[in-house]
Amino acid sequence: MTTNTPRRRRIRVLIAKVGLDGHDVGARVVARGLLDAGMEVVYTGLRRTPDEVVRAAIEEDVDWIGVSTLSGAHMVLLPKLRRLLDEQGAADIRILAGGIVPQEDIPLLQDKGVAQVFLSGTSIGEIVEYLQRETPLERGSAA
Amino acid sequence: MNAPKPPFQALGPGEIDAHAKRWRDEAFEPARGGADRKPFVTDVGLPIEPLYTPADLERIGHDYLRDTGFPGEFPFTRGERAGMNRTDPFVVSAYSGFGDAIACNRRFRKLVEIGAEQILVALDLPTQCGYDSDHEMSTAEVGQVGVAIDSLADMELLFEGIPADSVKRIGTLGNSIGPIVLALYAALGEKQGIPWSRYTVNLQNDPLKEYIARGTQILPPEPAAKLAVDPVDWCVDNAPNWSPMTVCVNHINAGGAGSSMGTSIALGNARHYIDLLLARGRSIDDVAPLLHMFPDERHDFFVSIANLRALRRIWARMMKERYGATRREAMALRTTVYGHGMEALAEPLNNIPRTAFGTLAYVLGGASYVYLAGYDEAVSTPNEDSARLALRTLQIIAHEHGFGDTIDPLGGSYYVETLTSQVERQILDGLAQVDDAGGALAVIGAGFGRKVMTQGAVRRQRAIDSGERPWVTVNKWPQKPNVPNMAFRGDPQAAERQLERLAKVKAGRSAKDVADALAKVDRACADGANSVPAVLEAVRAYATVGEIVDVWRRRFGSFVPSTDF
């Protein structure tokens, strides 16, 4: 797959805050950075349930959900999000996590269907590069 | 004014300026060699000169008696008390909480044993957001970022063996549940048999900043602000020695606004609360002494010092000139600070010097109540060793190196006085923008606050990504960010214990007493009366935090989260 091939459409990302954690600076800075990089970005706002996030992701027809997680609830909320997406026929929507996740939890989350974890301190450029590389050219064409 | 002239003025300001220009051209410029090695500008956007001289004080029109003065005297630039750290060091404080009350109580006892003079309880997110531990929204969050408090029963366990008057102050944040946390601490004293006059409760209880910065808002902003001033109003009559509101710059700055605009927005919030209290017929001399502020600057050491000095001066003048305060206590602003640096995830031990330097700046700026972040706090709830280290660092700053031996040791520094005036100007300009936007509620509703914060957060991220703001292990000698596995995870059984205890409390209390008390809480909402007496009755009857907040939610509705970024 070459980067020169024109995409069917711009990469679409839903940035989400799940659970009660109210710190969303990181989420908003990433949202702004992805927008500046030419992606289509929607932000859920604070304190959403996994159900609400999945509904928004399907409605907005996104390629990715980027979940900001800082309060330590990631091991419960992220797998739940994955399960709900799969159950609702949205297995092609992939999940990224960003924030504070202990090293040993990262492979566990990847086993449970989280594509990648970007810890606080990651540059926006690195996230943009990842999304451009990993988003399939056609929806459902690769996983 | 016939102020005694400082000796340097014998030389004449123009002459010093001429020398400074000569030095710059002949000595500094050749040394600089053409290009700066980095941009010299503070996080708040003020350019930093290579050298400051008496000519700079002249340029800003510095007047010693008017602008700087003496500690404990108007305009309090040099300190809110006459003796400051020389006679009575700042209050060594600890912010802590995790798991359930039993696990947390053990940590508190340890902290008191090693010298904590103030304990501020970190509440878990369900408690802060007004959900009981058994609520669906509390899933995976019980006891995570703080201790779970569902009812007075938890408070009794949390402070078992720690009498309310055994430390200088006890308290908590409870920004969106102010009347409830106030009532919990009032009822705790009753249970321990200690009158309210014999201990001091400090609450953060500043809901307005939650909507733009911290995110634990529950209700729409207007009723939230009304409920927040109820504890202040109640304390004037019942516990005038308490500090029931701490107006915060901290989270607004950290969220991107920068410390100067963050201070402006916080002062706008403070004015909103004060205006509500005055509208109830309270006098400024009665309410202002009960308010504190929580300033914050973690990027630039000297700006931090300048910010505290400028803030005290602005507060004093605002209380006197805008509100007509006459009591010293109403004009002398007490400050709570929480020592941070630019903590990084890679190599967390590096955060020890970062937070110590950040804290030292606050102490040199004359802070009254000082906390210090654990070096592992960017990653998790601090473990016992890092909590002890934070406390010991404060004690070292309070007692070693002579940091507090003379008052406001940087007062008169050409740089610090110049910065103090420049920061003061920025804060006042920002406050004018807050007023133009329509005041505190408009800052939230019309998006002014959110815009300022996002722009600032993006600007900071770019400065880091580009290397303009040097950050060791991030953009200098970069290392992969890493959240170590030793991150403190608390007691996995704590949430279960909490749910069991909550069920037991609900089964053991008088359902009728709870229902009657909650009806009174609702009536107080309907009548616009002070909510504290009814909430106190509900708390005494072991009504839960969630039950009381549900009454408010039904009465006032819920906030609508913003999806702007």
Interface residues (C-beta under 8 A of the other chain):
Chain A: I15 G19 L20 D21 G22 H23 D24 V25 A27 R28 V29 A31 R32 G33 V41 V42 Y43 T44 G45 L46 R47 R48 T49 S71 G72 A73 M75 V76 L77 I100 V101 P102 Q103 E104 L119 S120 G121 T122 S123 I124 G125
Chain B: L125 P126 Q128 C129 Y131 E136 M137 S138 T139 A140 E141 Q144 V145 E210 R214 G215 T216 Q217 A254 G255 G256 A344 L345 A346 A378 V379 S380 M453 T454 A457 V458 Q461 I464 D465 V474 P481 N482 V483 P484 N485 A487 R489 P561 S562 T563 D564 F565
